[in-house]
Amino acid sequence: MTNKLDNKTKLTGAICPSVTPFTLSGKIDFNALELHYKRLTDAKLNGILVMGTIGEFANMNMEERGSLIEHARKMTSLPLIAHISSTVINDMLILADKAYSNGYDAVMILPPYYYGQTASQLISYFQYLDSQLSGNWYIYNFPARTGCDVDVSIVKHLAKSCPRFMGIKDTVDCASHTRLITLESQKIRDDFSVFAGFDEYFIPNLMNDGAGVLSGLTNIVPELFVSILDAYKANDLSTVANLHKKIAKLSEIYLIGEDFVTTIKSVVAQKFGYMQPISRNFNGKIDAAQLKKIDDILNN
């Protein structure tokens, strides 16, 4: 494929891995999604990831994923990244072309999941995809789900050999893992973005010169993350510290319920009322007592 996109803009800040609302009959609720995107846009977040883990990419067929890519671009002016991971490479390339043709800033890709991969296999996999993709792309590193880790040595190799490889979402519960990738990648590229995948690592990642965060609580309190970034840029570290404590407290929400996707959706449904608190294939439930606990966390 020829390179259709020459945009090398570095994405930074707080990006939301958006939930995907569903109707009671199980279809994508585009009306609810538009209202959700309006909230995120009005909050002035730095972008949206379409169909991340919280966006339930693995629970949708190709027709639904393609339709979601098309509809989402019409709903917001924010930068968009489409998560295109699949166990079928050709499906990924179809989704990537749809994202690029709809003006997405980039696509995001997990390592091959189900089959564990060695470092050399991962490098070959991503280099092949780079040769087939016509635009910018990011790696989604989530070892807890894929069984393999895109470590700093792999990132360095790919950053040198793949100029459209623009960054990584490092969903590893270890700040030093993300820090090392940030510091080493900066020696190679100044247009490379390293995002923390956990809400509470937003500030540590910024302080280590990382790009920012791509995390679930931005679905609930996007304004909080924008305020933190504004205070950080203004060198108002006292405000940064106080707001960071709020993120730490809000992170307790993830411990409530049977799965974090249904929990995040339940919070959005309870707080804003425009979507159903339902997820595909999880069958998770939040009862009244749990909703009360969530409400107490949000209001304290």
C-alpha positions as CSV (number, residue, x, y, z in Angstrom):
1,M,0.0,0.0,0.0
2,T,1.1,3.6,-0.6
3,N,1.4,5.9,2.4
4,K,-1.8,8.0,2.4
5,L,-1.0,9.9,5.6
6,D,2.0,12.0,6.2
7,N,0.7,13.5,9.4
8,K,3.3,12.9,12.1
9,T,1.5,14.9,14.8
10,K,2.4,13.6,18.3
11,L,-0.6,12.8,20.4
12,T,-0.4,13.7,24.1
13,G,-2.5,14.3,27.1
14,A,-5.6,12.4,28.3
15,I,-7.2,10.1,25.8
16,C,-10.4,8.2,26.6
17,P,-10.8,4.5,25.7
18,S,-14.6,5.0,25.2
19,V,-17.2,2.6,26.2
20,T,-19.5,1.2,23.4
21,P,-23.2,1.6,24.5
22,F,-25.6,-1.2,23.5
23,T,-29.4,-1.2,23.4
24,L,-31.5,-3.7,25.4
25,S,-31.8,-5.7,22.2
26,G,-28.0,-5.9,22.0
27,K,-27.3,-3.5,19.1
28,I,-24.8,-0.7,19.2
29,D,-26.6,2.4,20.6
30,F,-25.3,5.1,18.3
31,N,-27.6,7.7,19.9
32,A,-26.1,7.0,23.3
33,L,-22.6,7.0,21.8
34,E,-23.1,10.4,20.3
35,L,-24.2,11.8,23.7
36,H,-21.1,10.2,25.3
37,Y,-18.8,11.6,22.7
38,K,-20.3,15.0,23.2
39,R,-19.4,14.9,26.9
40,L,-15.9,13.9,26.1
41,T,-15.6,16.6,23.4
42,D,-17.0,19.3,25.6
43,A,-14.6,18.3,28.4
44,K,-11.8,19.0,26.0
45,L,-10.0,15.7,26.2
46,N,-7.1,15.1,23.9
47,G,-8.6,12.3,21.9
48,I,-10.7,9.1,21.9
49,L,-9.8,5.5,21.4
50,V,-12.6,3.7,19.6
51,M,-13.1,0.0,20.5
52,G,-10.5,-0.5,23.1
53,T,-10.9,-3.1,25.9
54,I,-13.6,-1.1,27.6
55,G,-15.1,-0.5,24.1
56,E,-15.6,-4.3,23.8
57,F,-13.8,-4.7,20.5
58,A,-13.7,-8.5,21.0
59,N,-17.5,-8.7,21.3
60,M,-18.3,-7.2,17.9
61,N,-18.3,-8.6,14.4
62,M,-16.6,-7.0,11.4
63,E,-19.7,-5.2,10.2
64,E,-20.3,-3.7,13.6
65,R,-16.7,-2.6,13.9
66,G,-16.6,-1.0,10.5
67,S,-19.9,0.8,11.2
68,L,-18.7,2.0,14.5
69,I,-15.5,3.5,12.9
70,E,-17.6,5.3,10.4
71,H,-20.2,6.7,12.8
72,A,-17.7,7.7,15.5
73,R,-15.8,10.1,13.2
74,K,-19.0,12.1,12.6
75,M,-19.6,12.5,16.3
76,T,-16.6,14.4,17.5
77,S,-13.9,16.8,16.4
78,L,-11.3,15.2,18.7
79,P,-8.4,13.1,17.4
80,L,-9.5,9.5,17.0
81,I,-7.6,6.2,17.2
82,A,-9.3,3.0,16.1
83,H,-8.4,-0.2,17.8
84,I,-8.3,-2.8,15.1
85,S,-6.8,-5.9,16.8
86,S,-8.0,-9.3,15.7
87,T,-6.7,-12.8,15.3
88,V,-7.1,-12.4,11.5
89,I,-4.6,-10.0,9.9
90,N,-6.7,-9.3,6.8
91,D,-9.6,-8.2,9.0
92,M,-7.2,-5.8,10.7
93,L,-6.1,-4.3,7.4
94,I,-9.7,-3.8,6.3
95,L,-10.5,-2.0,9.6
96,A,-7.3,0.1,9.3
97,D,-8.2,1.2,5.7
98,K,-11.6,2.2,6.9
99,A,-10.2,4.2,9.8
100,Y,-7.6,6.0,7.6
101,S,-10.2,6.8,4.9
102,N,-12.4,8.3,7.6
103,G,-9.7,10.6,8.8
104,Y,-8.6,8.8,11.9
105,D,-5.2,9.9,13.3
106,A,-4.0,6.4,13.9
107,V,-4.9,2.8,14.6
108,M,-3.9,0.7,17.6
109,I,-2.8,-2.9,17.6
110,L,-2.4,-5.6,20.3
111,P,0.3,-8.2,20.0
112,P,-1.1,-11.5,18.7
113,Y,-3.3,-12.9,21.5
114,Y,-4.1,-16.5,22.5
115,Y,-0.8,-17.7,21.1
116,G,2.2,-16.6,23.2
117,Q,4.9,-14.9,21.1
118,T,8.6,-14.5,21.5
119,A,10.4,-11.1,21.1
120,S,11.5,-12.0,17.6
121,Q,8.0,-13.1,16.6
122,L,6.6,-9.8,17.9
123,I,9.1,-7.8,15.9
124,S,8.3,-9.7,12.7
125,Y,4.6,-9.4,13.3
126,F,4.6,-5.6,13.8
127,Q,7.1,-5.0,11.0
128,Y,4.9,-6.9,8.6
129,L,1.9,-4.9,9.7
130,D,3.9,-1.7,9.3
131,S,4.6,-2.7,5.7
132,Q,0.9,-3.1,5.0
133,L,-0.6,-0.2,6.9
134,S,-1.0,3.2,5.1
135,G,-1.0,5.4,8.2
136,N,0.2,5.9,11.7
137,W,-0.2,3.1,14.3
138,Y,0.3,2.4,18.0
139,I,0.9,-0.7,20.0
140,Y,-1.5,-1.7,22.7
141,N,0.7,-3.5,25.3
142,F,-1.5,-5.5,27.6
143,P,0.4,-8.6,28.8
144,A,-2.3,-9.7,31.2
145,R,-4.6,-10.3,28.2
146,T,-2.1,-11.3,25.4
147,G,0.4,-13.4,27.4
148,C,3.4,-11.6,26.0
149,D,5.1,-8.3,26.8
150,V,6.2,-5.6,24.3
151,D,9.2,-4.5,26.4
152,V,11.6,-1.7,25.9
153,S,14.0,-3.7,23.6
154,I,11.1,-4.4,21.2
155,V,9.9,-0.8,21.2
156,K,13.4,0.5,20.5
157,H,13.8,-1.9,17.6
158,L,10.4,-0.9,16.1
159,A,10.8,2.8,16.7
160,K,14.0,2.7,14.6
161,S,12.7,0.5,11.8
162,C,9.0,1.7,11.5
163,P,8.6,5.5,11.2
164,R,4.8,5.3,11.2
165,F,4.9,3.5,14.6
166,M,4.0,6.5,16.7
167,G,3.7,5.2,20.2
168,I,2.4,2.7,22.7
169,K,-0.3,2.3,25.3
170,D,1.5,0.5,28.1
171,T,-1.1,-1.2,30.2
172,V,1.3,-2.7,32.7
173,D,0.8,-2.2,36.4
174,C,4.4,-1.1,36.9
175,A,5.4,2.5,36.5
176,S,9.1,1.6,35.9
177,H,8.1,-0.5,32.9
178,T,6.5,2.5,31.2
179,R,9.2,4.9,32.4
180,L,11.9,2.8,30.8
181,I,10.1,2.8,27.4
182,T,9.6,6.5,27.6
183,L,13.2,7.3,28.4
184,E,14.7,5.0,25.8
185,S,12.3,5.9,23.0
186,Q,13.1,9.6,23.5
187,K,16.7,8.8,22.6
188,I,15.5,7.6,19.2
189,R,12.4,9.7,18.3
190,D,11.0,13.0,19.5
191,D,7.6,12.3,17.9
192,F,6.9,9.1,19.8
193,S,4.1,8.9,22.4
194,V,4.1,6.7,25.5
195,F,0.8,6.5,27.3
196,A,0.2,4.9,30.7
197,G,-2.7,2.5,30.7
198,F,-3.7,2.9,34.3
199,D,-5.4,6.1,35.6
200,E,-3.2,6.4,38.7
201,Y,0.0,6.5,36.5
202,F,-1.1,9.6,34.6
203,I,1.0,12.0,36.8
204,P,4.0,9.7,37.2
205,N,4.1,9.2,33.4
206,L,3.9,13.0,32.8
207,M,6.7,13.5,35.3
208,N,8.8,10.9,33.4
209,D,8.2,12.9,30.2
210,G,5.6,10.4,29.0
211,A,2.8,11.5,26.7
212,G,-0.1,11.1,29.2
213,V,-2.7,8.5,29.9
214,L,-5.3,6.3,28.1
215,S,-7.5,5.0,30.8
216,G,-11.0,4.1,31.8
217,L,-12.0,6.7,34.3
218,T,-11.9,9.4,31.6
219,N,-15.3,8.0,30.6
220,I,-16.6,9.1,34.0
221,V,-14.7,12.2,35.0
222,P,-13.0,13.6,31.8
223,E,-12.9,17.1,33.3
224,L,-10.7,15.8,36.2
225,F,-8.0,14.6,33.8
226,V,-8.2,17.8,31.8
227,S,-7.8,19.8,35.0
228,I,-4.8,17.8,36.0
229,L,-3.1,18.3,32.7
230,D,-3.8,22.1,32.8
231,A,-2.4,22.3,36.3
232,Y,0.7,20.3,35.3
233,K,1.4,22.5,32.3
234,A,1.1,25.6,34.6
235,N,3.5,24.0,37.1
236,D,0.9,24.1,39.8
237,L,2.1,21.0,41.5
238,S,0.0,21.5,44.6
239,T,-3.2,21.3,42.5
240,V,-1.7,18.3,40.6
241,A,-1.1,16.5,43.9
242,N,-4.6,17.1,45.2
243,L,-6.3,16.0,41.9
244,H,-4.0,13.0,41.8
245,K,-5.5,11.9,45.1
246,K,-8.9,12.1,43.6
247,I,-7.9,9.7,40.9
248,A,-6.5,7.4,43.5
249,K,-9.8,7.4,45.3
250,L,-11.9,7.0,42.2
251,S,-9.8,4.0,41.2
252,E,-11.6,2.1,43.9
253,I,-14.5,1.9,41.5
254,Y,-12.6,-0.8,39.5
255,L,-12.9,-3.1,42.5
256,I,-16.7,-3.0,42.5
257,G,-18.7,-5.5,40.4
258,E,-17.8,-8.6,38.5
259,D,-16.0,-7.0,35.6
260,F,-14.6,-3.5,35.1
261,V,-16.4,-2.9,31.7
262,T,-19.9,-3.4,33.2
263,T,-18.8,-1.3,36.2
264,I,-17.7,1.6,34.1
265,K,-20.8,1.5,32.0
266,S,-23.0,1.3,35.1
267,V,-21.3,4.4,36.6
268,V,-21.9,6.3,33.3
269,A,-25.5,5.1,33.1
270,Q,-26.2,6.1,36.7
271,K,-24.5,9.4,36.6
272,F,-25.6,10.7,33.2
273,G,-28.6,8.5,32.2
274,Y,-28.1,8.3,28.4
275,M,-27.0,4.7,28.1
276,Q,-27.8,1.2,29.4
277,P,-25.5,-0.4,31.9
278,I,-25.1,-3.5,29.8
279,S,-22.2,-5.2,28.2
280,R,-21.9,-8.1,25.8
281,N,-20.7,-11.5,26.9
282,F,-19.9,-10.4,30.5
283,N,-23.3,-10.8,32.2
284,G,-21.9,-8.6,34.9
285,K,-24.3,-7.0,37.3
286,I,-24.1,-4.1,39.7
287,D,-26.7,-4.3,42.5
288,A,-28.2,-1.4,44.5
289,A,-25.7,-1.7,47.3
290,Q,-22.8,-1.5,44.9
291,L,-24.3,1.5,43.1
292,K,-24.6,3.2,46.5
293,K,-20.9,2.5,47.1
294,I,-20.0,3.9,43.7
295,D,-22.0,7.0,44.4
296,D,-20.2,7.5,47.7
297,I,-16.8,7.2,46.0
298,L,-17.9,9.7,43.3
299,N,-19.2,12.2,45.9
300,N,-16.4,12.0,48.5
